Amino acid sequence: MTFEELQRRLAEVPARHKEISVIASLDDEPALPSARLLDIALRAASAAREIALSVYDGRPSSEPHWFDTWPGAHYRLLAALVRTLKPMRVVEIGTFTGMGTLALAQELPAGGSVTTFDLHSWHGFEQTWLAPGDFEQGRVRQVLHDISAPGGIEAHRALFEAADLVFVDGPKDGHTEARMLDNLATLSLPAHALVVFDDIRVMNMVATWRRIARPKLDLTSFGHWSGTGLIDWNA
C-alpha cells in the first residue's frame, strides 16, 4: 500500500478509532538516509548507551523523570548527538519544561550554546527543569518568538544559518511543523547541519515527516517512542 492510499483509508476511519498504528512501505518514500546519517546514527546510539544525564541531578521539578528511560525517551540520544557532532550552535524549537534543553546543553563543547525558542517563558511552566543559573553563562538562551509564523524565522536568520544542530519539538498539531519546515527551507543552513524532528510517528506528524524529500532517517528505536527523525539537511 502506498502512503497516499494509506492516507485515503485513514480519512474513512471513524474518529473514535483514530489511535491506530501506521504501517506503510518505504518503496514510495521520497528520501532515503545518506551515508553520513547512517554513520551519525550508529555513533550516537552507541554513545547513548554510556551517557549519564547528571545535568538533572538535584533539580526540583515534579515532572516524571522521562530522561531515565532509554530507549523509549530521547534525552540520552539528544545528548549523544551533541557529543558525537560537537556542535557549537544548537537551536531548539519548543522549550516547554526544558528537559530537552538540558540534555542538549550537557554535552556542549567549550564555547558552545543552545538557543531555545518558545511562545512562553520557561519559568511560566510549573514543572520546569530550568533554573536562572542555566542562563547566567550564556550557554543557554531562551527567545520568545513564533518560528512557524509566515516569515517568522527571518528575524533570526543569522542564528539559524550558523546552527550546526536544530531540534524541532513543536506542538504536533498537523500544521505548525510543516510551516517550520517551509521557513527553514528559506535559509542557507550550514552544509553539515543536522535537523532532528521529535514525534514523527504521532498521527498528526506522519504526513509531514513523509513529505520531507531530503535525506532522512527514522531513529525511533533509539530515541522517542513517539518518533525521532534525523534529516541531513544539505546532503
Phi, psi and omega in degrees: 000130178283165180295323179296320177296320179298317179299319180297319181290324179297326181295338181269353182281131177304147184304325183292348181247019186288340181279076182234162179282156178249119178236116181216135178296150178267008184291341176247019177292131185286347183211141179242162183293145173280165176299323179297318179298317179298319179295314179299316182299315181295317181292318182290319178298321178294316180294326182297333179297332188253345185289132172253125184272072181291346182300338180271352185301132175079004180273141190272006184304141177270000179294143177307148183277069181299333182295344178284347183263118173202132350296162180128323170237158192259006190292318176292326177292320178300313178298321181293324177296320178293317178298322183287315187270338182053052181287140175273331180232115178246135176241130176244134177249103183115089182282307184052237184276356176086005180297316177292322179303314182293322178298318178294322185285331187302320187260013180300140173290165178303131181087355180279165181211156173241124172251121184245131182256142173202170175270346183230145180294146183303324184280001175275352178264121185302325185262021183302144174266350184276157179220158181308324181298337180294339186256356189289327184265359179083002178287331178235134179220136175252139176237129178268106186193146179267099181291339184275348182294152177306121182072006186293341181273346187299321181296341182240026181306312184299320180297310182294324182284358173250001186280132175273329184220129177238125180248118183256113182226069185268196188280351179057047183262005177096351180217334183298313181295325177297320178292324177298317178299318178299318180291320177299325182292345178276354184258168172251083179292155179305152183303329184263007187300135175247130177249128181248129180247130177271155170060037184289349178258000171294140187308318182290348183255346187301312182293322179299313180295317184298327185280351179292121186262009177269159178306127186212163183213128174278113184246030186304321184297340178248008183228238185269135181303333180273002175118129174227124181235141177249140178235124174273090198303320187247013181291000000 
